[in-house]
Amino acid sequence: MLNQPFFQVTLPLMVTFIATIWLAQWSQNKRFDSLEKRIDEIIKRLDRIESKLEDFAHRITTLEAGKWR
């Protein structure tokens, strides 16, 4: 007959450990995905800010050039 302690103790523990590891990896990947999305949004915002600052720098340069003429 089959060894009862294996099916009553060891097998449920192994299944629980494997499920826990799998769920931990799955939730970790979801966290990385959300973090990656947030980083992409921050990069887009920084690009918009950079373009505005370049516009301001161009305006300041033209104002300074007009001041010295």
N, C-alpha and C positions, 0 to 999 in steps of 0.2 A: 504494500500500500504506500501511498505518497507520504512524505514526511510532513506531518501537520504543522510543526512550528514554523517551517519555511512559509507556508501559505497563510498562516495566521499572523505572523509577526514580520518576517523579513520582506515578503513581497509587498504588503501594504506600505511599509516604510520606503521601499525602493520607489514605488509608484509616487508616493508623496514627495520624495526628494526630487525626482525627475520633473514632476509637475511644477514644483516650486522653482526650480532652476529655469524651466521653460518660461514660466510666467514672469520671472524676474528679467529675463532677457527681452521678452516682448515689451514689458513696460519701460525698460531702459531705452529700447529703440524708439518708442513713442515720445519719450522725453527728449531724445536727440532730435527727432523730427520737429517738435514744437520749438526747441531751442534754435534749430536751423532756420525756421520760419521767422522767428524774432530777430535773428541776426540779419537776415535778408531785408527785413523791414527797416532796421536801423541803418543798414548800408544805403538803402534808397533815400531815407531821410537825410543822411549825411551828404549824399550826392546833390540833393536839392539845395541844401544849405550852402554847399560849395559853389554851386552855380550862382546863387544869389550873391555870395561874397565876391565872386569874380565880376559880376555886374557892378557891384558897389565900387570895387577897385578900379574898374574902367571909368566909371563916372567921376571918381575922385581924381584920377589921372587927367581926364579932360578938363575938369574944373581947375586943377592946378596949372595946366598948360594955358588955359584961357586967362588965368590970373597973371601970369608972367608975360603975356603978350602986350 
